[in-house]
Amino acid sequence: MLQILANADNVAIVGRNKNALRDTLVNVDSEARKRGLRINENKTKHMEVSRAASNSDHLRCGKYEFEHVK
């Protein structure tokens, strides 16, 4: 399951696992570039929500690396 929530300049992507998230980010980046838009790596964060404690590091996706936040 994948959900994308968006408004004027913010997008939230919700996925069941990091691989699904990475695949979606690649597609979003590709489509955004076609329209002259870019993902701002400095403003983009990722959050992992689960019952288990997370020691997640930065999320690598292609040429991007996104900071993990709690």
C-alpha positions as CSV (number, residue, x, y, z in Angstrom):
1,M,0.0,0.0,0.0
2,L,1.2,3.4,-0.9
3,Q,-0.3,6.9,-0.3
4,I,0.8,10.3,-1.5
5,L,-0.6,13.3,0.2
6,A,0.2,16.7,-1.4
7,N,-0.6,20.4,-1.3
8,A,1.1,23.4,-3.0
9,D,4.7,22.7,-2.1
10,N,4.6,19.8,0.4
11,V,4.4,16.1,-0.3
12,A,4.1,13.2,2.2
13,I,4.7,9.7,1.0
14,V,3.5,6.8,3.1
15,G,4.7,3.3,2.4
16,R,4.8,0.0,4.2
17,N,8.6,-0.3,3.8
18,K,11.7,1.5,2.8
19,N,11.9,-0.2,-0.6
20,A,8.4,1.0,-1.5
21,L,9.3,4.5,-0.4
22,R,12.5,4.5,-2.4
23,D,10.7,3.3,-5.6
24,T,8.1,6.0,-5.2
25,L,10.7,8.7,-4.5
26,V,12.5,7.7,-7.7
27,N,9.2,8.1,-9.7
28,V,8.3,11.4,-8.0
29,D,11.8,12.8,-8.7
30,S,11.6,11.7,-12.3
31,E,8.2,13.3,-12.9
32,A,9.1,16.5,-10.9
33,R,12.2,17.0,-13.1
34,K,10.1,16.8,-16.3
35,R,8.3,19.8,-14.9
36,G,11.4,21.7,-13.8
37,L,11.0,20.9,-10.1
38,R,13.6,19.5,-7.8
39,I,13.5,17.7,-4.4
40,N,15.2,19.8,-1.8
41,E,17.4,17.3,0.1
42,N,18.0,19.8,2.9
43,K,14.3,20.2,3.7
44,T,13.3,16.6,3.1
45,K,13.1,14.3,6.1
46,H,12.0,10.7,6.7
47,M,10.2,9.3,9.7
48,E,9.7,5.6,10.5
49,V,6.6,4.8,12.5
50,S,6.5,1.3,14.1
51,R,5.8,-0.4,17.4
52,A,9.5,-1.5,17.6
53,A,12.1,1.0,18.6
54,S,13.9,2.4,15.5
55,N,17.6,3.2,15.3
56,S,17.1,4.2,11.7
57,D,19.8,6.2,9.9
58,H,19.5,8.5,7.0
59,L,17.5,7.2,4.1
60,R,19.5,6.8,0.9
61,C,17.6,7.0,-2.3
62,G,19.5,7.3,-5.6
63,K,21.7,10.4,-5.3
64,Y,19.7,11.7,-2.3
65,E,20.2,11.1,1.4
66,F,17.4,12.2,3.7
67,E,17.7,12.9,7.4
68,H,15.9,10.6,9.8
69,V,13.6,12.4,12.4
70,K,11.6,11.1,15.3
